[in-house]
């Protein structure tokens, strides 16, 4: 066996495979856990609270994601229930030697349910490779807010993502009908591409907020805010989407909080610590 083959086997044996499945349901006007399944490094914790909604904090005990790792997240909110999901810290995606890391997120909300998906930022390091897919299925009059932010390196640490790969695929269905679909892909010379005016104009932190249902009044509330970076929002066919871009993560975080506040989305308590 060659040294290279032996090394590859060592890396393959140490790849992380995590799965988290969470189902919640409403009982007597209060949302409670119905099923929690944890596998590998993924955990869910539930801070004490006094309200009717439930808050879940996801934890990756592996401390980050490396090439070849897989994370599967399945969140289901029952009829009339309300759930906010966040993470205990930023998710760090490290350099990949070969295979890309894979993250699959499935969000399901029954009629009358409200799901708020607001994980803290994903930080990509130089030569990281990540494929992420987010599939959202809504029934009836269920509502959802999905906010995802990505930092290409940590500007405060002087980091630059010169090379790497990031594919981000989002799909939203209402009563089984596809109503929103987009895929973002950056591959190769990421820093060079982010510098292009039509891409990020030199920004290294981006975010997308998807709101369903969304309307013109919501858009006007967001547009009335003052932003430190670039931000825009529009609505169509009962959906609203906000885009953000900033020169650093701290600026993006401030702008994202401003948008979520304008939308009336309660911030997880861990965001305020």
C-alpha positions as CSV (number, residue, x, y, z in Angstrom):
1,X,0.0,0.0,0.0
2,X,1.4,3.4,-1.0
3,X,1.8,6.2,1.6
4,X,-0.8,8.3,-0.2
5,X,-3.4,5.4,-0.2
6,X,-2.8,4.8,3.5
7,X,-3.2,8.5,4.2
8,X,-6.5,8.7,2.3
9,X,-7.8,5.7,4.3
10,X,-7.0,7.5,7.5
11,X,-8.9,10.6,6.4
12,X,-11.8,8.6,5.2
13,X,-12.1,6.8,8.5
14,X,-12.2,10.1,10.4
15,X,-14.9,11.7,8.3
16,X,-17.9,12.9,10.3
17,X,-21.5,11.8,9.5
18,X,-24.1,13.6,11.6
19,X,-27.9,13.5,11.6
20,X,-30.4,15.4,13.5
21,X,-34.2,14.9,13.2
22,X,-36.5,17.0,15.3
23,X,-40.3,17.0,15.3
24,X,-42.4,19.3,17.4
25,X,-46.1,19.6,18.0
26,X,-48.6,21.9,19.7
27,X,-50.3,20.8,22.9
28,X,-52.6,23.1,24.9
29,X,-51.3,26.1,23.0
30,X,-47.6,25.3,23.8
31,X,-45.1,23.8,21.4
32,X,-43.3,20.7,22.8
33,X,-40.8,18.2,21.5
34,X,-42.4,15.1,20.0
35,X,-39.3,13.3,18.6
36,X,-35.6,14.0,18.8
37,X,-33.1,11.9,17.0
38,X,-29.3,12.6,17.3
39,X,-26.5,10.8,15.5
40,X,-22.8,11.5,15.2
41,X,-21.7,15.0,16.3
42,X,-25.1,16.7,16.0
43,X,-27.1,17.6,19.1
44,X,-30.1,19.8,19.9
45,X,-30.6,21.7,23.1
46,X,-33.7,23.5,24.3
47,X,-33.2,26.5,26.5
48,X,-35.8,27.1,29.2
49,X,-38.5,29.6,28.2
50,X,-41.9,30.8,29.3
51,X,-43.6,31.4,25.9
52,X,-45.7,29.2,23.7
53,X,-43.1,28.8,21.0
54,X,-40.1,26.5,21.3
55,X,-36.5,27.3,20.7
56,X,-33.9,24.7,19.6
57,X,-30.2,25.3,19.6
58,X,-28.1,22.9,17.4
59,X,-24.6,21.9,18.4
60,X,-21.9,20.4,16.3
61,X,-19.7,18.6,18.9
62,X,-17.0,18.0,16.2
63,X,-16.2,21.7,16.3
64,X,-16.5,22.2,12.5
65,X,-16.9,20.6,9.2
66,X,-14.1,19.1,7.0
67,X,-14.0,17.7,3.5
68,X,-16.1,14.6,3.1
69,X,-18.2,15.2,6.2
70,X,-22.0,14.9,5.9
71,X,-24.7,16.6,8.0
72,X,-28.4,15.8,7.5
73,X,-30.9,18.0,9.3
74,X,-34.6,17.2,9.3
75,X,-36.9,19.7,11.1
76,X,-40.7,19.2,11.2
77,X,-43.2,21.5,12.8
78,X,-46.7,20.2,13.5
79,X,-50.0,21.9,12.9
80,X,-50.3,25.1,14.9
81,X,-46.8,24.8,16.5
82,X,-44.1,27.4,16.5
83,X,-40.4,26.7,16.5
84,X,-37.2,28.8,16.2
85,X,-34.0,27.0,15.3
86,X,-30.5,28.4,15.6
87,X,-26.9,27.2,16.3
88,X,-24.7,27.5,19.4
89,X,-21.9,29.1,17.3
90,X,-20.8,29.9,13.8
91,X,-20.3,26.7,11.7
92,X,-16.7,26.5,10.4
93,X,-16.0,24.7,7.1
94,X,-12.3,23.8,6.8
95,X,-10.1,23.1,3.8
96,X,-11.0,20.0,1.9
97,X,-8.2,17.7,0.5
98,X,-10.6,16.0,-1.9
99,X,-14.3,15.4,-1.4
100,X,-16.6,18.3,-0.6
101,X,-18.6,18.5,2.6
102,X,-22.3,17.9,2.3
103,X,-25.1,19.6,4.3
104,X,-28.7,18.7,3.7
105,X,-31.5,20.6,5.4
106,X,-35.1,19.6,5.2
107,X,-37.7,22.0,6.8
108,X,-41.4,21.0,7.0
109,X,-44.2,23.0,8.5
110,X,-47.8,21.9,8.7
111,X,-50.9,24.1,8.3
112,X,-50.9,27.0,10.9
113,X,-47.3,26.3,11.9
114,X,-44.5,28.9,12.1
115,X,-40.9,27.9,11.6
116,X,-38.0,30.4,12.0
117,X,-34.6,29.0,10.8
118,X,-31.8,31.4,11.8
119,X,-28.5,29.6,12.3
120,X,-25.5,31.7,13.1
121,X,-23.1,32.3,10.2
122,X,-21.3,29.7,8.2
123,X,-17.6,30.5,7.8
124,X,-15.7,29.1,4.8
125,X,-11.9,28.8,5.1
126,X,-9.5,28.9,2.2
127,X,-9.9,25.8,-0.1
128,X,-13.0,24.7,1.7
129,X,-15.5,22.8,-0.5
130,X,-19.2,22.7,0.6
131,X,-22.4,21.6,-1.1
132,X,-25.5,22.6,0.8
133,X,-29.2,22.0,-0.1
134,X,-32.2,23.5,1.7
135,X,-35.6,22.0,1.0
136,X,-38.7,23.6,2.5
137,X,-42.2,22.1,2.4
138,X,-45.1,24.2,3.7
139,X,-48.7,23.2,4.1
140,X,-51.7,25.4,4.0
141,X,-51.1,28.7,5.8
142,X,-47.8,27.7,7.4
143,X,-45.2,30.5,7.6
144,X,-41.4,30.4,7.5
145,X,-38.4,32.7,7.8
146,X,-35.1,31.2,6.6
147,X,-32.0,33.3,7.1
148,X,-28.5,32.1,6.1
149,X,-25.3,34.0,6.2
150,X,-21.9,33.0,4.8
151,X,-18.5,34.5,5.5
152,X,-15.7,33.8,3.1
153,X,-12.9,34.0,5.6
154,X,-12.8,36.1,8.8
155,X,-11.9,39.7,7.7
156,X,-10.8,40.6,11.2
157,X,-8.2,37.8,11.1
158,X,-7.0,38.9,7.7
159,X,-8.2,35.7,6.1
160,X,-8.9,35.4,2.4
161,X,-10.6,32.5,0.6
162,X,-8.5,32.5,-2.5
163,X,-9.7,29.1,-3.8
164,X,-12.6,26.8,-2.9
165,X,-16.1,25.7,-3.9
166,X,-19.5,26.5,-2.6
167,X,-22.8,25.4,-4.0
168,X,-26.0,26.5,-2.2
169,X,-29.3,25.1,-3.5
170,X,-32.7,26.3,-2.1
171,X,-36.2,24.9,-3.0
172,X,-39.5,26.0,-1.4
173,X,-42.8,24.2,-2.0
174,X,-46.2,25.2,-0.8
175,X,-48.8,22.3,-0.7
176,X,-46.4,20.3,-3.0
177,X,-46.1,23.1,-5.6
178,X,-42.6,24.5,-6.3
179,X,-42.8,28.3,-5.6
180,X,-39.1,29.3,-5.1
181,X,-35.9,27.8,-6.5
182,X,-32.4,29.1,-6.8
183,X,-28.9,27.8,-6.8
184,X,-25.7,29.8,-6.1
185,X,-22.4,28.4,-7.2
186,X,-18.9,29.7,-6.6
187,X,-16.0,27.5,-7.8
188,X,-12.3,28.1,-8.2
189,X,-10.9,31.6,-7.7
190,X,-13.5,32.7,-5.1
191,X,-11.7,35.9,-4.0
192,X,-11.3,37.0,-7.6
193,X,-15.0,36.3,-8.3
194,X,-16.2,38.1,-5.2
195,X,-14.2,41.2,-6.3
196,X,-16.3,41.5,-9.4
197,X,-18.9,44.3,-9.3
198,X,-21.7,42.0,-10.5
199,X,-20.9,39.4,-7.8
200,X,-20.1,41.0,-4.5
201,X,-18.0,44.1,-5.3
202,X,-15.3,43.1,-2.9
203,X,-17.6,42.0,-0.2
204,X,-16.8,38.8,1.7
205,X,-20.0,38.3,3.7
206,X,-23.4,37.6,2.1
207,X,-26.8,36.5,3.4
208,X,-30.2,35.6,2.1
209,X,-33.5,35.9,4.0
210,X,-36.5,34.0,2.6
211,X,-39.9,34.9,4.0
212,X,-43.2,33.1,3.3
213,X,-45.7,34.6,3.2
214,X,-44.3,38.0,2.3
215,X,-46.0,41.2,1.2
216,X,-45.4,44.9,0.3
217,X,-45.9,46.1,3.8
218,X,-43.1,43.9,4.9
219,X,-40.8,45.1,2.1
220,X,-41.5,48.8,3.1
221,X,-40.6,48.1,6.7
222,X,-37.2,46.6,5.7
223,X,-36.5,49.4,3.2
224,X,-37.0,52.0,5.9
225,X,-34.0,50.7,7.8
226,X,-30.5,52.1,7.6
227,X,-27.9,49.6,6.5
228,X,-24.1,49.6,6.9
229,X,-23.5,47.3,3.9
230,X,-25.7,46.6,0.8
231,X,-29.2,45.3,1.3
232,X,-32.2,44.8,-0.9
233,X,-35.6,43.2,-0.6
234,X,-38.5,42.4,-3.0
235,X,-41.7,40.3,-3.0
236,X,-43.7,38.5,-5.5
237,X,-46.3,35.7,-5.5
238,X,-46.7,35.8,-1.7
239,X,-42.9,35.5,-1.0
240,X,-40.3,38.0,0.1
241,X,-36.5,37.7,-0.3
242,X,-33.8,39.9,1.1
243,X,-30.2,39.9,0.0
244,X,-27.3,41.3,2.0
245,X,-23.6,41.9,1.2
246,X,-20.9,43.4,3.3
247,X,-17.2,44.0,3.5
248,X,-16.9,42.0,6.8
249,X,-19.0,39.7,9.0
250,X,-19.6,42.2,11.8
251,X,-21.3,44.6,9.3
252,X,-23.4,41.8,7.8
253,X,-24.5,40.6,11.2
254,X,-25.7,44.1,12.2
255,X,-27.6,44.5,8.9
256,X,-29.1,41.0,9.3
257,X,-30.4,41.8,12.8
258,X,-31.9,45.0,11.5
259,X,-33.8,43.0,8.8
260,X,-35.0,40.3,11.2
261,X,-36.1,43.0,13.7
262,X,-38.0,44.9,11.0
263,X,-39.8,41.6,10.0
264,X,-40.9,41.1,13.6
265,X,-38.8,37.9,13.8
266,X,-37.8,37.2,17.5
267,X,-34.1,36.7,17.8
268,X,-32.9,33.6,19.6
269,X,-31.5,34.5,23.0
270,X,-28.1,33.1,22.1
271,X,-27.8,35.8,19.4
272,X,-28.1,38.5,22.1
273,X,-25.4,37.2,24.4
